[in-house]
Amino acid sequence: MKFIKKFVRDTKAATAIEYGLIAALIAVAGIAAMGAVGNSVTNTFNKVNNGLSTTSTTTP
């Protein structure tokens, strides 16, 4: 019975789980943000590439 009372009063495990969940949420948000930035950079490079391709074919 003492073990159960001690286990219920112990908050270290709960704190560790909370920190783990917070870290996981930050990681998911970071991955989503990096994916959006990556798509934006890809689109920008594609626009530049298309502009250079168009310019190089029209200029002798």
N, C-alpha and C positions, 0 to 999 in steps of 0.2 A: 504494500500500500504506500510506503514511503517513496518508492521508486516512481509510482504514478504521480504523486503530488509534486515531486521534484521535477518530473518531466513536464508537467503542465505549467509550472512556474518558469521553466527555462525558455527564454525568448531569443537566445542566440541563433537557434535553427531558423526561427521565423524571420529574423533579420537577414540571415544569409540568403534565404529564399527570396525575400523582397529585393535585395540587392541584385540577385541573379535575374529576376524579372525585369528590373529597371535596365540592367545592362542589355538584356535581350531586346527590349523595346528601343533602346538607343541604337542598337545595331541594325534593327529592321528599318528604323527611320533613316539612318545613314545610308543604307543600301538603296533605299527608294530615292533619296536625294541624289546620290551619285549616279543612279540610273538615269534620272531626269537630266542631269547636267551632261552626262555622256551622250544622250540623244541630241541635246542642243548643240554640243560641240560637233557631233557627226553631221548634223544638218548644216552648220556653218561651213565646215570643210567641203561638203558637197556643193554648196552654193559657190564657193570660191573656185572649186575645180571646174564646175560648169561654166563659170564666167571666164576662166582662163582658157578653157577649151573653145568656147565661142569666139573669144578674141584671137586666139592663135589660128583659127581656120579662116577668119575674115581678113586678117592682116597678111599681106604677101611676104 
